[in-house]
Amino acid sequence: MVIRTAQKSLSEHFRHVLQLLIGLVTTMMQWLIRCLWVITGIHMRKLRHGLGNRGGNISGDGAKDCGT
């Protein structure tokens, strides 16, 4: 009887920990996807800026006028 209740509480505890882990992993994945989305968006914008302004001629001053 005692063993059965201990086993039950252990499995409930394990299930609770598993739910917490799944929640944590999904939150981490959402943040990772958001960060990657922002980073790729910035890179694409920089590439478009450099190619559009210089007509394909990538020079050193392409980074200077990015902020203006």
CHARMM-style PDB file with segment names, atoms N, HN, CA, C and O in Angstrom:
ATOM      1  N   MET     1       0.835  -1.209   0.000  1.00  0.00      PROA
ATOM      2  CA  MET     1       0.000   0.000   0.000  1.00  0.00      PROA
ATOM      3  C   MET     1       0.867   1.256   0.000  1.00  0.00      PROA
ATOM      4  O   MET     1       0.629   2.189  -0.767  1.00  0.00      PROA
ATOM      5  N   VAL     2       1.871   1.265   0.866  1.00  0.00      PROA
ATOM      6  HN  VAL     2       2.065   0.507   1.489  1.00  0.00      PROA
ATOM      7  CA  VAL     2       2.758   2.428   0.962  1.00  0.00      PROA
ATOM      8  C   VAL     2       3.561   2.588  -0.330  1.00  0.00      PROA
ATOM      9  O   VAL     2       3.761   3.700  -0.819  1.00  0.00      PROA
ATOM     10  N   ILE     3       4.016   1.459  -0.871  1.00  0.00      PROA
ATOM     11  HN  ILE     3       3.854   0.556  -0.473  1.00  0.00      PROA
ATOM     12  CA  ILE     3       4.818   1.494  -2.097  1.00  0.00      PROA
ATOM     13  C   ILE     3       3.985   2.045  -3.249  1.00  0.00      PROA
ATOM     14  O   ILE     3       4.479   2.819  -4.069  1.00  0.00      PROA
ATOM     15  N   ARG     4       2.709   1.639  -3.304  1.00  0.00      PROA
ATOM     16  HN  ARG     4       2.308   1.010  -2.638  1.00  0.00      PROA
ATOM     17  CA  ARG     4       1.851   2.063  -4.401  1.00  0.00      PROA
ATOM     18  C   ARG     4       1.638   3.588  -4.354  1.00  0.00      PROA
ATOM     19  O   ARG     4       1.694   4.249  -5.391  1.00  0.00      PROA
ATOM     20  N   THR     5       1.397   4.141  -3.173  1.00  0.00      PROA
ATOM     21  HN  THR     5       1.352   3.605  -2.330  1.00  0.00      PROA
ATOM     22  CA  THR     5       1.193   5.592  -3.067  1.00  0.00      PROA
ATOM     23  C   THR     5       2.479   6.339  -3.394  1.00  0.00      PROA
ATOM     24  O   THR     5       2.443   7.400  -4.017  1.00  0.00      PROA
ATOM     25  N   ALA     6       3.614   5.788  -2.976  1.00  0.00      PROA
ATOM     26  HN  ALA     6       3.643   4.926  -2.470  1.00  0.00      PROA
ATOM     27  CA  ALA     6       4.893   6.435  -3.285  1.00  0.00      PROA
ATOM     28  C   ALA     6       5.133   6.430  -4.797  1.00  0.00      PROA
ATOM     29  O   ALA     6       5.596   7.417  -5.369  1.00  0.00      PROA
ATOM     30  N   GLN     7       4.810   5.308  -5.426  1.00  0.00      PROA
ATOM     31  HN  GLN     7       4.434   4.506  -4.961  1.00  0.00      PROA
ATOM     32  CA  GLN     7       4.963   5.208  -6.881  1.00  0.00      PROA
ATOM     33  C   GLN     7       4.054   6.210  -7.584  1.00  0.00      PROA
ATOM     34  O   GLN     7       4.458   6.857  -8.550  1.00  0.00      PROA
ATOM     35  N   LYS     8       2.822   6.333  -7.091  1.00  0.00      PROA
ATOM     36  HN  LYS     8       2.494   5.807  -6.306  1.00  0.00      PROA
ATOM     37  CA  LYS     8       1.866   7.246  -7.708  1.00  0.00      PROA
ATOM     38  C   LYS     8       2.350   8.688  -7.582  1.00  0.00      PROA
ATOM     39  O   LYS     8       2.314   9.442  -8.555  1.00  0.00      PROA
ATOM     40  N   SER     9       2.800   9.072  -6.398  1.00  0.00      PROA
ATOM     41  HN  SER     9       2.829   8.460  -5.608  1.00  0.00      PROA
ATOM     42  CA  SER     9       3.261  10.451  -6.204  1.00  0.00      PROA
ATOM     43  C   SER     9       4.503  10.713  -7.052  1.00  0.00      PROA
ATOM     44  O   SER     9       4.683  11.818  -7.564  1.00  0.00      PROA
ATOM     45  N   LEU    10       5.357   9.706  -7.203  1.00  0.00      PROA
ATOM     46  HN  LEU    10       5.210   8.808  -6.788  1.00  0.00      PROA
ATOM     47  CA  LEU    10       6.558   9.862  -8.022  1.00  0.00      PROA
ATOM     48  C   LEU    10       6.181  10.073  -9.487  1.00  0.00      PROA
ATOM     49  O   LEU    10       6.759  10.926 -10.161  1.00  0.00      PROA
ATOM     50  N   SER    11       5.215   9.298  -9.980  1.00  0.00      PROA
ATOM     51  HN  SER    11       4.746   8.605  -9.432  1.00  0.00      PROA
ATOM     52  CA  SER    11       4.803   9.453 -11.376  1.00  0.00      PROA
ATOM     53  C   SER    11       4.116  10.798 -11.583  1.00  0.00      PROA
ATOM     54  O   SER    11       4.296  11.419 -12.630  1.00  0.00      PROA
ATOM     55  N   GLU    12       3.330  11.264 -10.606  1.00  0.00      PROA
ATOM     56  HN  GLU    12       3.185  10.759  -9.755  1.00  0.00      PROA
ATOM     57  CA  GLU    12       2.701  12.579 -10.713  1.00  0.00      PROA
ATOM     58  C   GLU    12       3.762  13.668 -10.729  1.00  0.00      PROA
ATOM     59  O   GLU    12       3.679  14.623 -11.501  1.00  0.00      PROA
ATOM     60  N   HSD    13       4.766  13.511  -9.862  1.00  0.00      PROA
ATOM     61  HN  HSD    13       4.834  12.735  -9.235  1.00  0.00      PROA
ATOM     62  CA  HSD    13       5.862  14.483  -9.819  1.00  0.00      PROA
ATOM     63  C   HSD    13       6.609  14.492 -11.147  1.00  0.00      PROA
ATOM     64  O   HSD    13       6.950  15.554 -11.667  1.00  0.00      PROA
ATOM     65  N   PHE    14       6.862  13.306 -11.693  1.00  0.00      PROA
ATOM     66  HN  PHE    14       6.585  12.443 -11.270  1.00  0.00      PROA
ATOM     67  CA  PHE    14       7.560  13.192 -12.973  1.00  0.00      PROA
ATOM     68  C   PHE    14       6.753  13.843 -14.088  1.00  0.00      PROA
ATOM     69  O   PHE    14       7.308  14.534 -14.943  1.00  0.00      PROA
ATOM     70  N   ARG    15       5.435  13.620 -14.076  1.00  0.00      PROA
ATOM     71  HN  ARG    15       4.984  13.059 -13.381  1.00  0.00      PROA
ATOM     72  CA  ARG    15       4.570  14.207 -15.096  1.00  0.00      PROA
ATOM     73  C   ARG    15       4.592  15.731 -14.986  1.00  0.00      PROA
ATOM     74  O   ARG    15       4.609  16.432 -15.998  1.00  0.00      PROA
ATOM     75  N   HSD    16       4.591  16.240 -13.747  1.00  0.00      PROA
ATOM     76  HN  HSD    16       4.576  15.671 -12.925  1.00  0.00      PROA
ATOM     77  CA  HSD    16       4.630  17.690 -13.533  1.00  0.00      PROA
ATOM     78  C   HSD    16       5.943  18.270 -14.059  1.00  0.00      PROA
ATOM     79  O   HSD    16       5.949  19.304 -14.727  1.00  0.00      PROA
ATOM     80  N   VAL    17       7.050  17.600 -13.754  1.00  0.00      PROA
ATOM     81  HN  VAL    17       7.045  16.760 -13.211  1.00  0.00      PROA
ATOM     82  CA  VAL    17       8.361  18.050 -14.227  1.00  0.00      PROA
ATOM     83  C   VAL    17       8.413  18.007 -15.752  1.00  0.00      PROA
ATOM     84  O   VAL    17       8.972  18.904 -16.384  1.00  0.00      PROA
ATOM     85  N   LEU    18       7.832  16.969 -16.338  1.00  0.00      PROA
ATOM     86  HN  LEU    18       7.378  16.241 -15.825  1.00  0.00      PROA
ATOM     87  CA  LEU    18       7.809  16.832 -17.792  1.00  0.00      PROA
ATOM     88  C   LEU    18       7.018  17.974 -18.428  1.00  0.00      PROA
ATOM     89  O   LEU    18       7.433  18.529 -19.445  1.00  0.00      PROA
ATOM     90  N   GLN    19       5.868  18.327 -17.821  1.00  0.00      PROA
ATOM     91  HN  GLN    19       5.532  17.876 -16.995  1.00  0.00      PROA
ATOM     92  CA  GLN    19       5.074  19.445 -18.342  1.00  0.00      PROA
ATOM     93  C   GLN    19       5.868  20.740 -18.262  1.00  0.00      PROA
ATOM     94  O   GLN    19       5.840  21.546 -19.192  1.00  0.00      PROA
ATOM     95  N   LEU    20       6.582  20.946 -17.145  1.00  0.00      PROA
ATOM     96  HN  LEU    20       6.604  20.291 -16.389  1.00  0.00      PROA
ATOM     97  CA  LEU    20       7.398  22.152 -17.005  1.00  0.00      PROA
ATOM     98  C   LEU    20       8.487  22.191 -18.072  1.00  0.00      PROA
ATOM     99  O   LEU    20       8.730  23.234 -18.678  1.00  0.00      PROA
ATOM    100  N   LEU    21       9.142  21.049 -18.299  1.00  0.00      PROA
ATOM    101  HN  LEU    21       8.944  20.202 -17.806  1.00  0.00      PROA
ATOM    102  CA  LEU    21      10.202  20.982 -19.307  1.00  0.00      PROA
ATOM    103  C   LEU    21       9.657  21.273 -20.701  1.00  0.00      PROA
ATOM    104  O   LEU    21      10.274  22.008 -21.473  1.00  0.00      PROA
ATOM    105  N   ILE    22       8.505  20.699 -21.022  1.00  0.00      PROA
ATOM    106  HN  ILE    22       8.003  20.102 -20.396  1.00  0.00      PROA
ATOM    107  CA  ILE    22       7.910  20.926 -22.347  1.00  0.00      PROA
ATOM    108  C   ILE    22       7.565  22.396 -22.518  1.00  0.00      PROA
ATOM    109  O   ILE    22       7.796  22.972 -23.581  1.00  0.00      PROA
ATOM    110  N   GLY    23       7.008  23.011 -21.465  1.00  0.00      PROA
ATOM    111  HN  GLY    23       6.821  22.543 -20.601  1.00  0.00      PROA
ATOM    112  CA  GLY    23       6.695  24.436 -21.524  1.00  0.00      PROA
ATOM    113  C   GLY    23       7.938  25.271 -21.719  1.00  0.00      PROA
ATOM    114  O   GLY    23       7.943  26.222 -22.501  1.00  0.00      PROA
ATOM    115  N   LEU    24       8.999  24.914 -21.002  1.00  0.00      PROA
ATOM    116  HN  LEU    24       8.994  24.142 -20.366  1.00  0.00      PROA
ATOM    117  CA  LEU    24      10.257  25.652 -21.105  1.00  0.00      PROA
ATOM    118  C   LEU    24      10.840  25.524 -22.510  1.00  0.00      PROA
ATOM    119  O   LEU    24      11.294  26.511 -23.089  1.00  0.00      PROA
ATOM    120  N   VAL    25      10.829  24.317 -23.054  1.00  0.00      PROA
ATOM    121  HN  VAL    25      10.460  23.515 -22.583  1.00  0.00      PROA
ATOM    122  CA  VAL    25      11.392  24.076 -24.388  1.00  0.00      PROA
ATOM    123  C   VAL    25      10.607  24.841 -25.452  1.00  0.00      PROA
ATOM    124  O   VAL    25      11.200  25.430 -26.356  1.00  0.00      PROA
ATOM    125  N   THR    26       9.269  24.835 -25.349  1.00  0.00      PROA
ATOM    126  HN  THR    26       8.787  24.356 -24.615  1.00  0.00      PROA
ATOM    127  CA  THR    26       8.478  25.549 -26.353  1.00  0.00      PROA
ATOM    128  C   THR    26       8.728  27.047 -26.262  1.00  0.00      PROA
ATOM    129  O   THR    26       8.794  27.730 -27.285  1.00  0.00      PROA
ATOM    130  N   THR    27       8.870  27.568 -25.032  1.00  0.00      PROA
ATOM    131  HN  THR    27       8.817  27.014 -24.201  1.00  0.00      PROA
ATOM    132  CA  THR    27       9.161  28.996 -24.872  1.00  0.00      PROA
ATOM    133  C   THR    27      10.520  29.328 -25.472  1.00  0.00      PROA
ATOM    134  O   THR    27      10.671  30.333 -26.167  1.00  0.00      PROA
ATOM    135  N   MET    28      11.518  28.470 -25.197  1.00  0.00      PROA
ATOM    136  HN  MET    28      11.395  27.653 -24.633  1.00  0.00      PROA
ATOM    137  CA  MET    28      12.857  28.695 -25.742  1.00  0.00      PROA
ATOM    138  C   MET    28      12.825  28.667 -27.270  1.00  0.00      PROA
ATOM    139  O   MET    28      13.467  29.492 -27.920  1.00  0.00      PROA
ATOM    140  N   MET    29      12.082  27.723 -27.841  1.00  0.00      PROA
ATOM    141  HN  MET    29      11.561  27.053 -27.313  1.00  0.00      PROA
ATOM    142  CA  MET    29      11.996  27.625 -29.298  1.00  0.00      PROA
ATOM    143  C   MET    29      11.346  28.870 -29.893  1.00  0.00      PROA
ATOM    144  O   MET    29      11.786  29.366 -30.931  1.00  0.00      PROA
ATOM    145  N   GLN    30      10.292  29.381 -29.236  1.00  0.00      PROA
ATOM    146  HN  GLN    30       9.935  28.978 -28.393  1.00  0.00      PROA
ATOM    147  CA  GLN    30       9.634  30.588 -29.733  1.00  0.00      PROA
ATOM    148  C   GLN    30      10.603  31.756 -29.727  1.00  0.00      PROA
ATOM    149  O   GLN    30      10.661  32.514 -30.695  1.00  0.00      PROA
ATOM    150  N   TRP    31      11.377  31.915 -28.634  1.00  0.00      PROA
ATOM    151  HN  TRP    31      11.330  31.299 -27.848  1.00  0.00      PROA
ATOM    152  CA  TRP    31      12.349  33.013 -28.569  1.00  0.00      PROA
ATOM    153  C   TRP    31      13.436  32.837 -29.622  1.00  0.00      PROA
ATOM    154  O   TRP    31      13.859  33.805 -30.254  1.00  0.00      PROA
ATOM    155  N   LEU    32      13.891  31.582 -29.809  1.00  0.00      PROA
ATOM    156  HN  LEU    32      13.548  30.795 -29.296  1.00  0.00      PROA
ATOM    157  CA  LEU    32      14.942  31.309 -30.791  1.00  0.00      PROA
ATOM    158  C   LEU    32      14.464  31.656 -32.198  1.00  0.00      PROA
ATOM    159  O   LEU    32      15.188  32.284 -32.971  1.00  0.00      PROA
ATOM    160  N   ILE    33      13.237  31.239 -32.524  1.00  0.00      PROA
ATOM    161  HN  ILE    33      12.650  30.729 -31.896  1.00  0.00      PROA
ATOM    162  CA  ILE    33      12.686  31.534 -33.854  1.00  0.00      PROA
ATOM    163  C   ILE    33      12.546  33.035 -34.045  1.00  0.00      PROA
ATOM    164  O   ILE    33      12.848  33.559 -35.117  1.00  0.00      PROA
ATOM    165  N   ARG    34      12.082  33.739 -32.990  1.00  0.00      PROA
ATOM    166  HN  ARG    34      11.837  33.313 -32.119  1.00  0.00      PROA
ATOM    167  CA  ARG    34      11.913  35.188 -33.091  1.00  0.00      PROA
ATOM    168  C   ARG    34      13.257  35.864 -33.308  1.00  0.00      PROA
ATOM    169  O   ARG    34      13.377  36.760 -34.143  1.00  0.00      PROA
ATOM    170  N   CYS    35      14.280  35.435 -32.552  1.00  0.00      PROA
ATOM    171  HN  CYS    35      14.183  34.707 -31.873  1.00  0.00      PROA
ATOM    172  CA  CYS    35      15.619  36.027 -32.693  1.00  0.00      PROA
ATOM    173  C   CYS    35      16.183  35.763 -34.092  1.00  0.00      PROA
ATOM    174  O   CYS    35      16.729  36.667 -34.725  1.00  0.00      PROA
ATOM    175  N   LEU    36      16.050  34.531 -34.567  1.00  0.00      PROA
ATOM    176  HN  LEU    36      15.607  33.797 -34.053  1.00  0.00      PROA
ATOM    177  CA  LEU    36      16.542  34.197 -35.907  1.00  0.00      PROA
ATOM    178  C   LEU    36      15.813  35.008 -36.968  1.00  0.00      PROA
ATOM    179  O   LEU    36      16.422  35.466 -37.935  1.00  0.00      PROA
ATOM    180  N   TRP    37      14.500  35.187 -36.784  1.00  0.00      PROA
ATOM    181  HN  TRP    37      14.006  34.816 -35.998  1.00  0.00      PROA
ATOM    182  CA  TRP    37      13.700  35.961 -37.741  1.00  0.00      PROA
ATOM    183  C   TRP    37      14.213  37.391 -37.808  1.00  0.00      PROA
ATOM    184  O   TRP    37      14.378  37.950 -38.893  1.00  0.00      PROA
ATOM    185  N   VAL    38      14.468  37.990 -36.624  1.00  0.00      PROA
ATOM    186  HN  VAL    38      14.334  37.537 -35.743  1.00  0.00      PROA
ATOM    187  CA  VAL    38      14.962  39.376 -36.570  1.00  0.00      PROA
ATOM    188  C   VAL    38      16.343  39.469 -37.201  1.00  0.00      PROA
ATOM    189  O   VAL    38      16.613  40.384 -37.978  1.00  0.00      PROA
ATOM    190  N   ILE    39      17.234  38.508 -36.863  1.00  0.00      PROA
ATOM    191  HN  ILE    39      17.014  37.764 -36.232  1.00  0.00      PROA
ATOM    192  CA  ILE    39      18.607  38.544 -37.385  1.00  0.00      PROA
ATOM    193  C   ILE    39      18.607  38.401 -38.908  1.00  0.00      PROA
ATOM    194  O   ILE    39      19.300  39.146 -39.601  1.00  0.00      PROA
ATOM    195  N   THR    40      17.834  37.450 -39.428  1.00  0.00      PROA
ATOM    196  HN  THR    40      17.271  36.845 -38.865  1.00  0.00      PROA
ATOM    197  CA  THR    40      17.803  37.274 -40.885  1.00  0.00      PROA
ATOM    198  C   THR    40      17.171  38.483 -41.554  1.00  0.00      PROA
ATOM    199  O   THR    40      17.585  38.867 -42.649  1.00  0.00      PROA
ATOM    200  N   GLY    41      16.174  39.090 -40.915  1.00  0.00      PROA
ATOM    201  HN  GLY    41      15.838  38.778 -40.026  1.00  0.00      PROA
ATOM    202  CA  GLY    41      15.560  40.294 -41.470  1.00  0.00      PROA
ATOM    203  C   GLY    41      16.555  41.430 -41.571  1.00  0.00      PROA
ATOM    204  O   GLY    41      16.586  42.144 -42.574  1.00  0.00      PROA
ATOM    205  N   ILE    42      17.377  41.606 -40.533  1.00  0.00      PROA
ATOM    206  HN  ILE    42      17.351  41.026 -39.718  1.00  0.00      PROA
ATOM    207  CA  ILE    42      18.394  42.669 -40.546  1.00  0.00      PROA
ATOM    208  C   ILE    42      19.415  42.392 -41.647  1.00  0.00      PROA
ATOM    209  O   ILE    42      19.793  43.298 -42.390  1.00  0.00      PROA
ATOM    210  N   HSD    43      19.861  41.140 -41.752  1.00  0.00      PROA
ATOM    211  HN  HSD    43      19.554  40.404 -41.148  1.00  0.00      PROA
ATOM    212  CA  HSD    43      20.850  40.793 -42.781  1.00  0.00      PROA
ATOM    213  C   HSD    43      20.290  41.029 -44.178  1.00  0.00      PROA
ATOM    214  O   HSD    43      20.983  41.565 -45.043  1.00  0.00      PROA
ATOM    215  N   MET    44      19.035  40.632 -44.405  1.00  0.00      PROA
ATOM    216  HN  MET    44      18.472  40.197 -43.702  1.00  0.00      PROA
ATOM    217  CA  MET    44      18.442  40.818 -45.729  1.00  0.00      PROA
ATOM    218  C   MET    44      18.300  42.301 -46.050  1.00  0.00      PROA
ATOM    219  O   MET    44      18.504  42.713 -47.191  1.00  0.00      PROA
ATOM    220  N   ARG    45      17.948  43.109 -45.037  1.00  0.00      PROA
ATOM    221  HN  ARG    45      17.783  42.774 -44.110  1.00  0.00      PROA
ATOM    222  CA  ARG    45      17.800  44.541 -45.261  1.00  0.00      PROA
ATOM    223  C   ARG    45      19.150  45.152 -45.622  1.00  0.00      PROA
ATOM    224  O   ARG    45      19.237  45.995 -46.515  1.00  0.00      PROA
ATOM    225  N   LYS    46      20.208  44.722 -44.923  1.00  0.00      PROA
ATOM    226  HN  LYS    46      20.138  44.037 -44.198  1.00  0.00      PROA
ATOM    227  CA  LYS    46      21.552  45.241 -45.221  1.00  0.00      PROA
ATOM    228  C   LYS    46      21.973  44.844 -46.634  1.00  0.00      PROA
ATOM    229  O   LYS    46      22.528  45.656 -47.375  1.00  0.00      PROA
ATOM    230  N   LEU    47      21.706  43.589 -47.001  1.00  0.00      PROA
ATOM    231  HN  LEU    47      21.256  42.930 -46.399  1.00  0.00      PROA
ATOM    232  CA  LEU    47      22.068  43.129 -48.344  1.00  0.00      PROA
ATOM    233  C   LEU    47      21.322  43.931 -49.399  1.00  0.00      PROA
ATOM    234  O   LEU    47      21.910  44.358 -50.393  1.00  0.00      PROA
ATOM    235  N   ARG    48      20.024  44.136 -49.182  1.00  0.00      PROA
ATOM    236  HN  ARG    48      19.547  43.789 -48.375  1.00  0.00      PROA
ATOM    237  CA  ARG    48      19.225  44.890 -50.143  1.00  0.00      PROA
ATOM    238  C   ARG    48      19.716  46.326 -50.236  1.00  0.00      PROA
ATOM    239  O   ARG    48      19.789  46.894 -51.326  1.00  0.00      PROA
ATOM    240  N   HSD    49      20.055  46.918 -49.079  1.00  0.00      PROA
ATOM    241  HN  HSD    49      19.995  46.456 -48.194  1.00  0.00      PROA
ATOM    242  CA  HSD    49      20.576  48.284 -49.064  1.00  0.00      PROA
ATOM    243  C   HSD    49      21.857  48.371 -49.891  1.00  0.00      PROA
ATOM    244  O   HSD    49      21.992  49.227 -50.765  1.00  0.00      PROA
ATOM    245  N   GLY    50      22.798  47.464 -49.594  1.00  0.00      PROA
ATOM    246  HN  GLY    50      22.688  46.769 -48.884  1.00  0.00      PROA
ATOM    247  CA  GLY    50      24.090  47.508 -50.275  1.00  0.00      PROA
ATOM    248  C   GLY    50      23.958  47.300 -51.772  1.00  0.00      PROA
ATOM    249  O   GLY    50      24.584  48.014 -52.555  1.00  0.00      PROA
ATOM    250  N   LEU    51      23.146  46.324 -52.179  1.00  0.00      PROA
ATOM    251  HN  LEU    51      22.638  45.744 -51.543  1.00  0.00      PROA
ATOM    252  CA  LEU    51      23.003  46.040 -53.607  1.00  0.00      PROA
ATOM    253  C   LEU    51      22.177  47.110 -54.302  1.00  0.00      PROA
ATOM    254  O   LEU    51      22.476  47.476 -55.439  1.00  0.00      PROA
ATOM    255  N   GLY    52      21.138  47.620 -53.636  1.00  0.00      PROA
ATOM    256  HN  GLY    52      20.895  47.322 -52.713  1.00  0.00      PROA
ATOM    257  CA  GLY    52      20.274  48.611 -54.261  1.00  0.00      PROA
ATOM    258  C   GLY    52      20.960  49.947 -54.438  1.00  0.00      PROA
ATOM    259  O   GLY    52      20.817  50.580 -55.484  1.00  0.00      PROA
ATOM    260  N   ASN    53      21.707  50.392 -53.429  1.00  0.00      PROA
ATOM    261  HN  ASN    53      21.823  49.877 -52.580  1.00  0.00      PROA
ATOM    262  CA  ASN    53      22.337  51.714 -53.487  1.00  0.00      PROA
ATOM    263  C   ASN    53      23.524  51.741 -54.440  1.00  0.00      PROA
ATOM    264  O   ASN    53      23.762  52.745 -55.111  1.00  0.00      PROA
ATOM    265  N   ARG    54      24.270  50.640 -54.499  1.00  0.00      PROA
ATOM    266  HN  ARG    54      24.076  49.824 -53.954  1.00  0.00      PROA
ATOM    267  CA  ARG    54      25.493  50.636 -55.285  1.00  0.00      PROA
ATOM    268  C   ARG    54      25.301  49.976 -56.645  1.00  0.00      PROA
ATOM    269  O   ARG    54      26.230  49.947 -57.452  1.00  0.00      PROA
ATOM    270  N   GLY    55      24.134  49.458 -56.904  1.00  0.00      PROA
ATOM    271  HN  GLY    55      23.379  49.481 -56.249  1.00  0.00      PROA
ATOM    272  CA  GLY    55      23.904  48.790 -58.183  1.00  0.00      PROA
ATOM    273  C   GLY    55      24.753  47.545 -58.346  1.00  0.00      PROA
ATOM    274  O   GLY    55      25.230  47.258 -59.444  1.00  0.00      PROA
ATOM    275  N   GLY    56      24.944  46.809 -57.272  1.00  0.00      PROA
ATOM    276  HN  GLY    56      24.556  47.043 -56.380  1.00  0.00      PROA
ATOM    277  CA  GLY    56      25.730  45.591 -57.332  1.00  0.00      PROA
ATOM    278  C   GLY    56      27.194  45.817 -57.025  1.00  0.00      PROA
ATOM    279  O   GLY    56      27.937  44.853 -56.842  1.00  0.00      PROA
ATOM    280  N   ASN    57      27.632  47.076 -56.964  1.00  0.00      PROA
ATOM    281  HN  ASN    57      27.029  47.859 -57.113  1.00  0.00      PROA
ATOM    282  CA  ASN    57      29.021  47.379 -56.656  1.00  0.00      PROA
ATOM    283  C   ASN    57      29.160  47.514 -55.146  1.00  0.00      PROA
ATOM    284  O   ASN    57      28.807  48.545 -54.574  1.00  0.00      PROA
ATOM    285  N   ILE    58      29.676  46.466 -54.502  1.00  0.00      PROA
ATOM    286  HN  ILE    58      29.963  45.629 -54.967  1.00  0.00      PROA
ATOM    287  CA  ILE    58      29.802  46.478 -53.044  1.00  0.00      PROA
ATOM    288  C   ILE    58      31.140  47.115 -52.685  1.00  0.00      PROA
ATOM    289  O   ILE    58      32.205  46.572 -52.980  1.00  0.00      PROA
ATOM    290  N   SER    59      31.060  48.274 -52.045  1.00  0.00      PROA
ATOM    291  HN  SER    59      30.195  48.715 -51.806  1.00  0.00      PROA
ATOM    292  CA  SER    59      32.287  48.966 -51.648  1.00  0.00      PROA
ATOM    293  C   SER    59      32.286  49.185 -50.142  1.00  0.00      PROA
ATOM    294  O   SER    59      31.307  48.863 -49.468  1.00  0.00      PROA
ATOM    295  N   GLY    60      33.371  49.726 -49.615  1.00  0.00      PROA
ATOM    296  HN  GLY    60      34.166  49.987 -50.163  1.00  0.00      PROA
ATOM    297  CA  GLY    60      33.523  49.906 -48.178  1.00  0.00      PROA
ATOM    298  C   GLY    60      32.572  50.929 -47.593  1.00  0.00      PROA
ATOM    299  O   GLY    60      32.219  50.834 -46.417  1.00  0.00      PROA
ATOM    300  N   ASP    61      32.143  51.914 -48.389  1.00  0.00      PROA
ATOM    301  HN  ASP    61      32.430  51.991 -49.344  1.00  0.00      PROA
ATOM    302  CA  ASP    61      31.285  52.964 -47.844  1.00  0.00      PROA
ATOM    303  C   ASP    61      29.815  52.541 -47.817  1.00  0.00      PROA
ATOM    304  O   ASP    61      28.951  53.352 -47.482  1.00  0.00      PROA
ATOM    305  N   GLY    62      29.522  51.305 -48.160  1.00  0.00      PROA
ATOM    306  HN  GLY    62      30.223  50.646 -48.433  1.00  0.00      PROA
ATOM    307  CA  GLY    62      28.141  50.839 -48.099  1.00  0.00      PROA
ATOM    308  C   GLY    62      27.632  50.761 -46.676  1.00  0.00      PROA
ATOM    309  O   GLY    62      26.443  50.965 -46.431  1.00  0.00      PROA
ATOM    310  N   ALA    63      28.520  50.466 -45.728  1.00  0.00      PROA
ATOM    311  HN  ALA    63      29.486  50.301 -45.927  1.00  0.00      PROA
ATOM    312  CA  ALA    63      28.099  50.344 -44.336  1.00  0.00      PROA
ATOM    313  C   ALA    63      27.900  51.711 -43.698  1.00  0.00      PROA
ATOM    314  O   ALA    63      27.128  51.840 -42.749  1.00  0.00      PROA
ATOM    315  N   LYS    64      28.582  52.731 -44.204  1.00  0.00      PROA
ATOM    316  HN  LYS    64      29.210  52.626 -44.976  1.00  0.00      PROA
ATOM    317  CA  LYS    64      28.502  54.057 -43.580  1.00  0.00      PROA
ATOM    318  C   LYS    64      27.123  54.685 -43.746  1.00  0.00      PROA
ATOM    319  O   LYS    64      26.579  55.241 -42.792  1.00  0.00      PROA
ATOM    320  N   ASP    65      26.558  54.604 -44.933  1.00  0.00      PROA
ATOM    321  HN  ASP    65      27.000  54.152 -45.708  1.00  0.00      PROA
ATOM    322  CA  ASP    65      25.273  55.260 -45.162  1.00  0.00      PROA
ATOM    323  C   ASP    65      24.088  54.371 -44.799  1.00  0.00      PROA
ATOM    324  O   ASP    65      22.948  54.685 -45.140  1.00  0.00      PROA
ATOM    325  N   CYS    66      24.356  53.265 -44.111  1.00  0.00      PROA
ATOM    326  HN  CYS    66      25.282  53.010 -43.835  1.00  0.00      PROA
ATOM    327  CA  CYS    66      23.261  52.393 -43.707  1.00  0.00      PROA
ATOM    328  C   CYS    66      22.427  53.059 -42.614  1.00  0.00      PROA
ATOM    329  O   CYS    66      21.206  52.906 -42.589  1.00  0.00      PROA
ATOM    330  N   GLY    67      23.075  53.794 -41.715  1.00  0.00      PROA
ATOM    331  HN  GLY    67      24.067  53.919 -41.736  1.00  0.00      PROA
ATOM    332  CA  GLY    67      22.363  54.385 -40.594  1.00  0.00      PROA
ATOM    333  C   GLY    67      21.558  55.606 -40.967  1.00  0.00      PROA
ATOM    334  O   GLY    67      20.662  55.989 -40.216  1.00  0.00      PROA
ATOM    335  N   THR    68      21.838  56.236 -42.097  1.00  0.00      PROA
ATOM    336  HN  THR    68      22.566  55.924 -42.708  1.00  0.00      PROA
ATOM    337  CA  THR    68      21.151  57.482 -42.446  1.00  0.00      PROA
ATOM    338  C   THR    68      19.798  57.201 -43.074  1.00  0.00      PROA
ATOM    339  OT1 THR    68      19.078  58.133 -43.432  1.00  0.00      PROA
TER     340      THR     68
END
